[in-house]
Amino acid sequence: MIKKEFDYFDLEQIAESGQCFRWKKLDDHKYRIPAFDNYLDIAQTGNNFELSCTEEEFGQIWYNYFDIGTDYEGLINRIDNSDKFLKDAADYGKGIRILNQDTWETIISFIISQNNNIPRIKKGIEAVCSRYMRQPAALAGTDIYMIPYLEDIEKNGGRESLSGLGIGYRDEYIWGICNFQNQNPKFTEELKKLDYESSMKYLMDFKGIGKKVANCVCLFGLHHLDACPIDVWMKKVIDEEYDGIMPAWMTDKYA
């Protein structure tokens, strides 16, 4: 167990921000987070945090995962003072950080997310993880399983088993990209080397990955901060707050 102090960091705001679907709330201001074949229990009191890891594990995994090295105060201070809506939004959500998540997990998660609500997204992801039981050594003795690969699916029911998990037509897309990953095991590493525009083109070549899902993977799985996923809520913001014209900040390098 280690203790840390962070500004501009709110667990609940991050958990409810729509960028991660596997955080489990253990108590008020306490979460269990599975990531990178490991997991973390983290509790917050104000700006103080208790983390169930060593300093070495924090440096190797969680420092980058929580994007500790980014100056969020500086990003907020860049906002044009004349944009009252954006200033108010930034103040309200100033505890949100853009997580550096596992690329493979974000690909599968956001494929499941399309045309879905958050409770169903979470349920679908957990169904996939629990069904195929990929459990790295660091998770032994827990009930936590990670996003599967093709080999995990094949040894636990195969293609047909995906159809019984309540994820609908998305099972076809998951099966397809799992097969691609199996034939190209380093493709997520190659994806990380690409810039935003190239990453978008690469991802949108896959069946089941459109512009919104690709943008979500770019932002949350590749940390391209210039990515700006546009969903129905963002469209509503554009229409109601900016007279239907996409504001410049949505295409900024820190969108």
Secondary structure, 3 states (H helix, E strand, C coil): CEEEECCCCCHHHHHCCCCCCCCEEEECCEEEEEECCEEEEEEEECCEEEECCCHHHHHHHHHHHCCCCCCHHHHHHCCCCCCHHHHHHHHHCCCCCCCCCCHHHHHHHHHHHCCCCHHHHHHHHHHHHHHHCECCHHHCCCCCCECCCHHHHHCCCHHHHHCCCCCCCHHHHHHHHHHHHHHCCCHHHHHCCCCHHHHHHHHCCCCCCCHHHHHHHHHHCCCCCCCCCCCHHHHHHHHHHCCCCCCHHHHCCCC
